Amino acid sequence: MTKNGQYVIRGGAEGRERLRILARVMQPTTLGLFYRVGLKDGSSCLDLGCGGGDVSFELARLVGPTGTVLGLDIDEEALAIAKCEAKAQHLDNVTFEVSDITAWSGGSEFDLIYGRFILTHLPDPAGVLAKMAQLLRPGGVMVVEDIDFTGHFCYPASATFDRYVELYSEVVRRAGADPNIGPRLPSLLIEANFENVRMNVVQPAARQGEAKIMAPLTMDYIRYSVLGHQLATEPEIEAIVEALYAFADDHHTVLSLPRVVQAWGYRSKG
């Protein structure tokens, strides 16, 4: 995240475990996105708001030993874990740097810059994209994935689930950011002068498995932000978390993640 923004979801070692689950849920569609944009061996990549490094590791494997990956994040504890995991996985082509992505000014040019679920937390996503455009080589690609929180669904209908969506959306808005930024991504890329802008929509949903626990897990991890804004009481939050886990445990129910918009565009070669 950024020093100036307010990341509403708990970070650190506990947050790392939530991100690990999220990465497993998103892995098939994110890998598909990288193949779609034509990521090549030997590419130089920047992973914005990399968290615990799960996507950085995927990128490092995709670009091979002649490529490089730099992951940026403000969460020192998460990055310390990421460095250990990179070493354990023998990924020598990935490095991590503690940095506020809104203030970072790298000296390198990249073939691909990627950000997943990061623009939704930034007060000025357009400014970040404009800055990233200057860090791409001519012909390089900016790739973003982000959420439309209104796109959640569950079956059967659940007032508890609706309350979770309401609380999450409100704490993000109170942080000055946009919980429904996904559909804006193509226009944001166009406004930052990227060319050949494309998009795709994906949405994990499940009757069982890890995708179903993302809602109760996320509700648990935003409790301090919710309490800080006095949007709900501790007993209400605990009741919502427990009810969402019970809903997720029922194999007759369906839970989704937010709708996810994938968008990408290229820096002019001229």
ZIURTA-V51130 format. One record per backbone hydrogen bond with DSSP energy under -0.5 kcal/mol. NH is the residue of the N-H (numbers start at 1). CO is the residue of the C=O. Records with the same first field share a line. If there is no record, write none. Layout:
NH: CO  CO
//
This chain:
7: 5
8: 6
10: 221
15: 11
16: 12
17: 13  14
18: 14
19: 15
20: 16
21: 17
22: 18
23: 19
24: 20
25: 21
26: 22
27: 23
30: 26
31: 27
32: 28
33: 29
34: 30
35: 31
36: 32
37: 33
38: 34  35
39: 34
42: 63
43: 40
45: 43  68
46: 112
47: 70
48: 46  114
49: 72
50: 47  72
53: 50
57: 53
58: 54
59: 55
60: 56
61: 57
62: 58
63: 59
64: 60
67: 64
68: 43
69: 93
70: 45
71: 95
72: 47
73: 97
76: 74
79: 75
80: 76
81: 77
82: 78
83: 79
84: 80
85: 81
86: 82
87: 83
88: 84
89: 85
90: 87
91: 86
92: 90
94: 91
95: 69
97: 71
99: 73  97
101: 1  99
103: 100
104: 100
110: 135
111: 44
112: 44
113: 141
114: 46
115: 143
116: 48
117: 115  145
121: 118
122: 119
125: 122
128: 124
129: 125
130: 126
131: 127
132: 128
133: 129
134: 130  131
135: 131  132
136: 132  133
137: 110
139: 267
140: 137
141: 111
142: 265
143: 113  141
144: 263
145: 115
146: 261
148: 259
149: 179
151: 148
152: 149
155: 254
162: 158
163: 159
164: 160
165: 161
166: 162
167: 163
168: 164
169: 165
170: 166
171: 167
172: 168
173: 169
174: 170
175: 171  172
176: 173
177: 172
178: 120
179: 177
181: 178
182: 147
184: 181
185: 181  182
188: 184
189: 185
190: 186
191: 187
192: 188
193: 190
194: 189
195: 266
198: 264
200: 262
202: 260
206: 255
212: 209
213: 209  210
214: 210  211
217: 213
218: 214
219: 215
220: 216
221: 217
222: 218  219
223: 220
226: 222
227: 223
228: 224
229: 225
230: 227
231: 226
232: 226
237: 233
238: 234
239: 235
240: 236
241: 237
242: 238
243: 239
244: 240
245: 241
246: 242
247: 243
248: 244
249: 245
250: 246  247
251: 249
253: 250
254: 155
255: 206
256: 153
257: 204
259: 148
260: 202
261: 146
262: 200  260
263: 144
264: 198
265: 142
266: 195
267: 140
//
